[in-house]
Amino acid sequence: MGDLIELGNTHIPLTTIALRLLLAAALGAAIGYDREIRNRPAGLRTHMLTAVAAAVFTVITLEVFHLARQIQPDGGFDPIRVVEAVTAGVAFLAAGTIIQSRGNVHGLTTGAAMWLTGAVGVAAGFGMYAIAVLTTLLALLILVAVSFIPIPTSGTPKPDIKTDQD
């Protein structure tokens, strides 16, 4: 077993791991940039770190999966558990950006963007580049373009929800 755990001895080539982590950082930056220019609590660096963290947990999961297969080929190992753990962890961080004060709720879009950034990181970590890039493009479309669409309101806004852009 000592031979299996060496510095730089990975199932996935290190250049591929680097690409996955760099892609996660870049896509996290793209999503975080919108939050940054809108001066939201979780901006560029937070989204980048969230995406990279999700990607590295995913890459580690793949590495552990292959290591476990070498040690015990018939053993059961469920990599989906890490996806669940990343989702829960990012949701916890995102919830921290949501603030309720004086009957107004702030930070919902930022929290949702952080949660999505975690998903982008997981996709990048698994090497699902097209999914990661397409998800980021869709997120940017939602964050930027949708903010210009006038939303008609019917009646009066609810008193406990802030109606301006998040």
C-alpha positions in Angstrom: 0.0 0.0 0.0 2.9 2.3 0.6 3.6 2.3 -3.1 0.1 3.5 -3.9 0.4 6.7 -1.8 3.2 8.7 -3.2 3.6 12.4 -3.9 2.4 13.0 -7.5 1.2 9.4 -7.9 -2.3 10.0 -9.1 -4.6 8.1 -11.3 -5.6 11.2 -13.1 -2.6 12.9 -14.8 -1.5 16.0 -12.8 -1.9 18.2 -15.9 -5.6 17.1 -16.1 -6.0 17.8 -12.4 -4.5 21.3 -12.9 -6.8 21.9 -15.9 -9.9 20.9 -13.8 -8.9 23.2 -10.9 -8.0 26.1 -13.1 -11.2 25.8 -15.1 -13.2 25.7 -11.8 -11.4 28.9 -10.6 -12.0 30.7 -14.0 -15.7 29.7 -14.1 -16.1 30.6 -10.4 -14.5 34.0 -11.2 -16.9 34.6 -14.1 -19.9 34.0 -11.8 -18.3 35.9 -8.8 -17.5 38.9 -11.0 -21.1 39.8 -11.3 -21.6 39.6 -7.5 -18.4 41.7 -7.1 -19.4 44.5 -9.3 -22.8 44.6 -7.6 -20.9 44.9 -4.2 -22.5 41.8 -2.8 -21.2 40.0 0.4 -19.8 37.0 -1.5 -17.9 38.2 -4.6 -15.1 37.2 -6.9 -12.7 35.5 -4.5 -15.5 33.7 -2.6 -17.0 32.2 -5.8 -13.5 31.3 -7.1 -12.7 29.5 -3.8 -16.1 27.8 -3.7 -15.6 26.4 -7.2 -12.0 25.3 -6.6 -13.0 23.7 -3.3 -15.8 21.7 -4.9 -13.5 20.7 -7.7 -10.7 19.5 -5.5 -13.1 17.5 -3.3 -14.4 15.9 -6.6 -10.9 15.1 -7.8 -10.0 13.7 -4.4 -13.1 11.5 -4.6 -12.1 10.1 -8.0 -8.5 9.5 -6.7 -9.8 7.7 -3.6 -12.2 5.7 -5.7 -9.4 4.4 -7.9 -7.2 3.8 -4.9 -10.0 1.8 -3.2 -10.5 -0.2 -6.4 -6.8 -1.1 -6.4 -6.8 -2.2 -2.7 -10.2 -4.0 -2.8 -11.5 -4.5 -6.4 -14.9 -5.8 -5.3 -15.4 -3.2 -2.5 -18.3 -0.8 -2.5 -17.5 2.9 -2.7 -20.0 5.6 -3.5 -18.5 8.8 -4.9 -21.9 10.4 -4.9 -21.5 10.9 -1.2 -18.9 13.5 -1.8 -21.2 15.4 -4.2 -23.8 15.4 -1.4 -21.2 16.6 1.2 -20.1 19.4 -1.2 -23.7 20.4 -1.8 -24.4 20.6 1.9 -21.2 22.5 2.6 -21.8 25.1 -0.1 -25.4 25.4 0.9 -24.2 26.3 4.4 -21.9 29.0 3.1 -24.6 30.3 0.8 -27.1 30.5 3.7 -24.6 32.7 5.5 -25.0 35.3 2.8 -28.7 35.6 3.2 -29.6 38.3 5.7 -33.0 39.3 7.0 -33.4 42.7 8.6 -36.3 45.0 9.1 -38.6 42.7 7.1 -36.3 42.6 4.1 -34.4 39.6 2.8 -31.0 40.3 1.1 -28.5 38.0 -0.5 -30.7 35.3 -2.0 -29.2 35.7 -5.5 -25.7 35.6 -4.1 -26.5 32.5 -2.1 -27.9 30.8 -5.2 -24.9 31.9 -7.2 -22.6 30.3 -4.6 -24.5 27.1 -4.6 -24.4 27.0 -8.4 -20.6 27.8 -8.3 -20.2 24.7 -6.1 -22.0 22.6 -8.8 -19.7 24.1 -11.5 -16.7 23.1 -9.4 -18.0 19.6 -9.0 -18.5 19.3 -12.8 -15.0 20.7 -13.5 -13.6 18.3 -10.9 -15.2 15.3 -12.6 -13.8 16.5 -15.9 -17.2 17.4 -17.3 -15.9 20.5 -18.9 -18.8 21.1 -21.3 -21.3 20.9 -18.4 -19.2 23.3 -16.3 -18.8 25.9 -19.1 -22.5 25.7 -20.2 -23.7 26.0 -16.6 -21.5 29.1 -16.2 -22.7 30.7 -19.4 -26.3 30.1 -18.3 -25.6 31.5 -14.8 -24.1 34.6 -16.4 -27.1 35.0 -18.7 -29.3 34.8 -15.7 -27.3 37.1 -13.5 -26.7 39.8 -16.2 -29.3 39.6 -18.9 -32.3 38.8 -16.8 -31.6 41.8 -14.5 -32.6 44.0 -17.5 -36.0 42.3 -18.1 -38.8 44.4 -16.5 -40.8 42.2 -14.2 -44.4 43.3 -13.9 -45.8 43.2 -10.4 -49.4 42.4 -9.7 -50.7 44.2 -6.7 -48.5 45.4 -3.9 -45.2 43.7 -3.0 -45.1 41.6 0.1 -43.9 43.6 3.0 -41.2 41.1 4.1 -39.5 40.7 0.7 -37.3 43.4 -0.8 -38.3 44.0 -4.4 -35.2 45.6 -5.9 -32.3 43.7 -7.5 -30.3 41.4 -5.3 
